[in-house]
């Protein structure tokens, strides 16, 4: 018998939590060491060139997010998850063996595909199992697992790089991560029966027909609530690209050792990961809007620690504050989009939102590196902080205090917690 609810499906839910820990760890293996690797082993002096891998990663992930949601609705979530891991398997091997920086950028195309397919599938499957009333808890658990994985891998690879060099030892962790993630994914059962039952209950039919163009249009400009969520997600991942790409270069240039860079780049996603275990469920009770607005504001405030002041403790505090702000907004944005989307098109709408959100990585590569080269890293960081603060203001003005589910382009009265 198919019954939604986390408690009713605890075994499968926990397997999905574990699977996304390994999805996050695939990204975390690069956080401490990849941009320093560009200068030390490949002679890439320009910050704009060094951050080029973010463009390839962000573009690949954004496109795969859009397609993954569509494929998950039509072909099945589990198939998308398994194929994502198949694409991720070669990534650490390419980084270990690469002799040209272009190959590293190519590896990050595969990493973007891995992240787009796997992360989309795990969050969708948790939402399928949990049901709408526990969407905040489901997305919080998913993002908690992923970003704890990011933090753990960033810390371990930073430690390994300090002890053994930038290659190959730190990336052995990536090989083990990819194999473990694929094996776990093979144990997870499909969740389509849950989607079909929820869709029949919500609108009397398991089918909602909507074009990909309509999803893109609604998530960016046609629906003010979805636009508010999309622009906040984009600014949040623009900031995440800064932490991944520009910040390690900046901190290393300030004389910080790789192990301390690893701690800073690990504390940020660790605080993010653990704190969203509270913010996601809280949004189920108190609503989505003001957690999103406050989260974007706190992110901007956290980045300012890297603009004014210096020293390991000061920067560590900035990383923790930025992580807290991200935790307040990140899983709540996913839950807000899930609130609006018809159940049978949930994957498509979440894919549309994640398309715009993860475009922030590509914008980080295109904008932050040139800004740092032309002015300074602090100017690029200050500009990112300003955008986060502006994003919070935009969400406060545009997002409705109560969200309504969309059915065939219309909206109906929402039951359950208010936004």
N, C-alpha and C positions, 0 to 999 in steps of 0.2 A: 504493500500500500504506500502511495506517495503522499507524504505529509511534510510540508515546509516547517522550518524551525531548526535552529542550530542544535538544540538538545536532541531532537529527533534524528539528526544526521551527523552526530558528533564525530564519528570515526572518519567519515569522508571529509568533513570540514577541517579536522586536524591534519589530514594528509595534504589538503590544499594549502594550509598554513605552512607546513614544512616545505612544500614544493616552492612557495614563493620566497621562503628564506634563501633557497639556492638561486632563484632568479635574481634576487638582490645581490647575492654574493658574486655573481658574474660581473656586475657593474663595479662592485666594490674592489675587485682585484686591480682595477686601473686607477682608483681615486688618488692614491698616494704617490704613484710612481710614473704614470704615463707621460705627463708633461715634462718632468725632469729628464725622463728618458730621451725626449725629443732633442734637448740641447746636448746632453752628455754623450749619447751614442750615435746620434744622427746629425749633429751639427746644425740643428734648426735654431737659429738665433732670434728670428722674429716671433713675437708673441702671437701675431695674427696667424702665421704659418703653423705654430705649435698647437693652436687651438682649432686647426682645420679638422681634426678628428671629430670635434663636436658637431660640425656641420654634417659630415657623413653619417654620424650616429643619429643626430636629431632628425635629419630628413628621412632616413630609413625607418626609424622608430615611428615617426609621425604618420607616414604613409601606411606602415604595417598596422598601426593602431586602427586606422580607418578601415582597412581591409579586414583586419582580424575580427572586428565587431560584426561586420557583414558576413564573413565566412562562418563565424561562430553561430550566428542566427540560422544560417542555411545548411552548413555541413556538420556542425557539432563542435562544442567547446573542447572536448578531449582531443580530437584530431588536431585542432589548432595548437594546443599545448604541446603535444608530442612533436609536431613539425617544428615548432619553435626551438625545442631542445636540439633537434637534429641540426638546425642552422647554427646553434651556439657551440657545438662540439669543436669545430676547427679554430675558434677564436684564440684561445691561449697558445695553441701550437703555432699559429701564424706569428703572434707577437714574439714568441721565443726565437723563431727561425728567421724573422724578417731582417733583411739587409738594407732596405729602403723604407723611408717614412711613408711612401705611398702605400706600401703593403699594410702598415699599421692602420692607415685610414680605411683601407679595404676591409680589414678585420673588424673595424668599427661599424661598417655597413652590416656585416653579419651579426654583430652584437646588437645593433638597432633592431634587426629583424627578430632576433631571439627575444629581446625585451618586449617589443611590440606584440608579438604573438603570445608569449608565455604570460606576461603580466596581465594582458587583456583577458586571457582565458581563465586565470586563477580568480580574478576579481568577479568576473561574470558568474563563474560556478559557485562562488560563495554567496553571491546575491540570489542566485537561483535556489540554493538550499535554505537560506535564511528567511527569505520573504521580505516584503517591503517594510514592515514595521520594525525590523531589526537590520535595516540596510546600513545604518550608521555603524553598528557593531561589526557587521560583516566587512565593510570597507576598512574599518580601523584595524581589524585583525589581519587583513590582507596587507595593508600598508605597513603595519607594525612588523610583520614577518619579513617583508621585503627590505625595509630600511635597517632593521637589525642585521640582516644579512649583509647589506652594504657596509655598515659600521664594522662588523666583525672582520670582513675581508679587507677593508681599508686599513684597520689596525694591524692585522697579521702581515699583510704585504709590506706595510711601512717598516715593521720590525725586521722582516726578512731582508728587505732592501738595505737597511742599515747594517745588517750582519753579513750579507752574502752578495750585495750588489743588486743593480736594477734588473738584470736578467741572468739566468733563466729561472732561478729558484722561486721568486715571488709568484710566477705564473704557473708553477706546478699546482698551486691551490686551485687555479681556474680549471685545470684538467679534471681534478677530482670533483669539483663542483658540478661541471657539466654532466659527467657520468652519473653522479648521484641524482641530479635533477631529472634526467631522462628515466632512470629506473623507477623513481617514485611516481612519475607521471603515468607510467604504464599500469600502476596499481589503482588509479583513480577511476571511478565509474562515471559514465555520462550523466548529465543533469537535465537533459532535454525533457524528460517526463514532468519535472517540476515546473518548467517554463510553460508547457502546454496546459497544465492544470491551472496555474496562476492566470494565464491569458484568458482561458474560458471563464474563470470566475470574474475577471476584471471587465471584459467586454463581450462575453458570450461567444467568442471565437478565438482560436489559437493563431489566427492570421491577421497581421497588420501590414499592408503593403505601403512601402515608402521608398522613394528613390534615394540613391546615394547623394545626388545633388541636393535633394531637399534636406537631408540630414546635415550636410555641410552648411547650407544656407541658414537653417534654423539654429545651429549651434554657434554660428558666428554673429549673425545680425538680425535675422527675422524674429527671433524670440528673445526678448530683453533679459529674461532670467538665464537662458542658456548662454547668451552673450556675456552676461556678468560673470558666469562661472568660467567660461572659456578664457576671457582676458585675465582673470585671476590665476587660472592654471598656467597660462603662458608666462606671466610675470614670475610665478613661483619657480618654474623650471628654468627660466632665464637666470634666476639667482642660483639655482642648483648647478647650472653649467659653469657659473663663476666659481663655485666651490670646487668643482671637479677640475676645471681647466686652468683658470687664471690664478686662483689663490695659492696652489702649491708652488707655482713659479715665483709669485710675489713673496711668499714666506721663505722660500729657499734663498732668494736674492737678499732677504733681510738677515740671512745667516742662520736660519733655523735648520736643525738636522732632520734627516728623513724620518727618524722615529718620532720626533715631536710633531712634524707635519702630519704623520700618520695618526697621532692622537687627536689633533685638531680636526682633521678630515673624518675621523671616526666619531668624535663627540657630537658633531652636528647631526648626522643621521641617527645616532643612538638616541639622543634626546627626542628627535623627531619621531622615531619608531615607538619608543615607550610611551611618550605623552599622548600620542594619538589613540592609544587604548582607552584613554579617558574622554578625549574630545569627540570621537565617533559616536559612542553610546550617549554622551551628553546631548549631542545634536538630535538624537531620536526623541529626547524629552523636551529640550528647550527650543529646538528649531535650528535651522542651518545658517540663516543670514548673518547673524551678528558674530558667530564663531568665525565665519569666512572673513568678515570685515576686520575683526580684531587680529586674526592670524596674519593677514597681509600687512597690517600696520606694525605688528611686532617683528615681522621679517625685516621690514625696512629699518626699524630701530636697531636690530641686531647687526645688520651690515655696517652701520655707522661706527661700530667698535673697530672696524678695520680701516676706517678713514681717519679717526682721531685716536691718538695714543698708540703705544707699541708695547711689545713684550709678550712672552708666551702666555702668562696668566690673563692678560687683557684680551688677547686674541681667542683664548679658550673660552672666556666668558661670552665673547661675541658669537662664537660658534654655537654655544648652548642656547643663547637667546634666539638666534636665527632658527635653530632646530625647534624650539618651542613654538615660534610663530608658524612654522611650516606644519607642525602637528595640529595646530588649531584649525587650519584651513584645508589641508590636503585631502584627508579622507572625507571630510564634510562636503567638499566639492563633488566628489564622486557620488555620494549619497544624494545630493541635491539633483544631479542629472538623472539618477535612477528614479527619484520621486516623479519627475516630469515624464519620463519615457514610457510608452506602452510596453507591457511585459514582453510581447513577442518581438518587439524591435529594440529591446534594451541594449543588446550588443551593438546595434548600429548607432544608437545615440551616444552610448559611452565611447564608442570608437570615434565618433565625430568630435566629441569633447576632447578626447585624448590626442586626436590629430592636432588640434590647435594648441593644446597644452604642451605637447612635446616638441612642437615647432619652436618653443622657447630655447631648446638646446641648440638648434640650428642658428637662431638669432644670436645666441651667446657667442658661438664661434665666428659669426660674421661681424658682430658689432664690438664685443668686448676686447678682442685681440687688437684690432686696428685702433680702438680708443686708447688702449694701454700703450701702444707704440707711439701714437701721435701726441699723447699728453702724459699720462702716468697710470699705473694700476689703480692708485687711489681715486683718480677721476672716474675710471670705469666702474669702480665699486660704488662711488657716490651716486653715479647716474643710475645704477641698478637699484640702490636704496630708494631713490626718488620715484622710480617707476613702481616699486612695491607699494609705497605710500599712496601714490596716485591710484593704483589698482584697488586698494582698499576703499578709497573715497568713491570710485566708480561703482563698486559693488554696493556700497551703502545707498547710492542714489538710484540704482537701476533695479536691484533685486527686490522682488515682492516679499512682504512679510509672511506670506503663506503661498506655498507652491501648489499647483494643480496638475494632475496627470493629463497628458495629451492623448487624445484618442482620435486617430485619423485626421490630425491637424486641428482638432478642437480641444477644449479643456473642460474638465468636469470637476465638481466639488471634491476636494481631497478629504479623505478620512485619516484619522491618526494625528500624530504630533504636528503642530504648526511649525512653519519655517520661521 
